[in-house]
Amino acid sequence: MNVFVALIGAAAGAALFHFLSPRSGTGFNLWGFFVALVGAIVVLGGYHLYLQSRAKSR
């Protein structure tokens, strides 16, 4: 499940970067990779915080 959530975060980060980036291009972009990585980390962190709060409320 973590891989799936990380992929969603990476796709969201990459889409946000593509939307906000003044440059358009194809291929590998190191800055875009970094933004996708940060997006994956943020979404995974949020997912795990959600799971922890749900487990505490039981």
C-alpha positions as CSV (number, residue, x, y, z in Angstrom):
1,M,0.0,0.0,0.0
2,N,2.9,2.4,0.7
3,V,4.1,2.1,-2.8
4,F,0.7,3.0,-4.2
5,V,0.4,6.0,-1.9
6,A,3.9,7.1,-2.8
7,L,3.1,6.9,-6.5
8,I,0.1,9.0,-6.0
9,G,2.2,11.6,-4.1
10,A,4.9,11.6,-6.8
11,A,2.3,12.0,-9.5
12,A,0.7,14.9,-7.6
13,G,4.0,16.6,-7.1
14,A,5.0,16.1,-10.7
15,A,1.7,17.5,-11.9
16,L,2.0,20.5,-9.6
17,F,5.5,21.1,-10.9
18,H,4.4,20.8,-14.5
19,F,1.5,23.2,-13.9
20,L,3.6,25.8,-12.1
21,S,6.8,25.5,-14.1
22,P,7.4,28.3,-16.6
23,R,9.4,25.9,-18.8
24,S,7.8,23.1,-20.7
25,G,9.8,20.2,-21.9
26,T,9.9,16.4,-22.1
27,G,12.4,14.0,-20.7
28,F,14.1,13.7,-17.4
29,N,14.3,16.9,-15.2
30,L,16.2,16.8,-12.0
31,W,14.2,19.5,-10.4
32,G,10.9,17.7,-11.4
33,F,12.3,14.5,-9.9
34,F,13.0,16.3,-6.6
35,V,9.5,17.8,-6.5
36,A,7.9,14.4,-7.2
37,L,10.0,12.9,-4.4
38,V,8.9,15.6,-2.0
39,G,5.3,15.0,-3.0
40,A,5.7,11.3,-2.3
41,I,7.2,12.0,1.1
42,V,4.5,14.5,2.0
43,V,1.6,12.2,1.0
44,L,3.2,9.2,2.7
45,G,3.6,11.2,5.9
46,G,0.0,12.3,5.8
47,Y,-1.2,8.8,5.2
48,H,0.8,7.4,8.1
49,L,-0.5,10.2,10.4
50,Y,-4.0,9.4,9.4
51,L,-3.4,5.7,10.2
52,Q,-1.9,6.6,13.6
53,S,-4.8,8.8,14.5
54,R,-7.3,6.2,13.4
55,A,-5.6,3.5,15.5
56,K,-5.6,5.7,18.6
57,S,-9.3,6.4,18.3
58,R,-10.2,2.7,18.5
